[in-house]
């Protein structure tokens, strides 16, 4: 249901910061460094950059144009642009994916609050690496503590979303994104100046192409889509709040650049520090929650104040980044319930928060007391991650490409990208080529690869 007096983002900078807020998240600061670490460093980053430009940008522009053209939630958008066709299932798939990702993402986001608190009360002081590992295992398996943090995180997200597009989403992004950027810069600066940081810099900046395998390339593509929030209509929903004169291509470029910059800076925080204290870069997902507190302890062992400030700042940063992302996923589902079922925004948001809490509790418990319950060998938490990130997102992304590249009228696409002809779009042919052929095939490859791992 399109609505003519629908909310809009107020300013150009608000548009960019809200969209970048969605993109920048745990994917950049937690997932990107460990993926880079496991895939050999600089060469992975180079391939990742290619993926952002050749695949991420065209898909992002496509999501933007679907959202802005229809001015509706993701599910409504397809019914407006392709009434009476099965394309509406792409929208439903997106809403469902958003709901599922939000449920388990909030669990990890909740952990960041525990670490903010631990860092705040100086709980990391004097611990050994074994202590950190044991403490994290104990915490994540605990049947209560993570649930309390999950509830806190969902409630914070809830209240921002209820406040609405301008006062909630745009305003919070305008406050949080600059803060996040400053924190990342300061932390990267500290990390680079540690003794022995050079080895970490080499790892990040000197590519070794002998390590590039098909797995590395496909890993980089998957990370690009995940990190840019593509494939489920998240940026499509945000674009429905863009104004008529928002330059879609330029916005996509800015969001992609900010997201990539933050990811690379996160790498600059983590690897020099890790190498400086002799921690392997391929430690995997635990890198941030187990090894990093340890890195802070060792790096500044004769300056405990710095170690305190460094770790507190880092986890605050992680929580902020996660928050701007959970807000965007929450908004996808809230906007859908609000517009399609005519619920008030408050009620719609309450359903989403409540539903995600129930699913989130299940995911969280599946790491501890319910770990005996598995589907195909995966705990519920891993299953949610696998099904959404590795099946639903690539599939959704491919369908978005096919929809814009093959279904939508070329004139409509041109008029959206060029703002009714008022902008010169030199790259239009290249964009169409990428969206029709390159992007769908590449995404299909990711998809097939993940299915091969079943
Ligand atoms: N991009 C975010 C991150 O890097 C996560 C995210 C938010 C996301 N919205 C999404 C991922 C939509 C996929 C689809 O953490």
Boltz pocket constraint, residues with backbone or C-beta under 6 A from the ligand:
constraints:
  - pocket:
      binder: B
      contacts: [[A, 22], [A, 23], [A, 24], [A, 25], [A, 26], [A, 27], [A, 28], [A, 225], [A, 226], [A, 227], [A, 228], [A, 229], [A, 230], [A, 231], [A, 232], [A, 234], [A, 321], [A, 325], [A, 326], [A, 328], [A, 329], [A, 393]]
      max_distance: 6.0
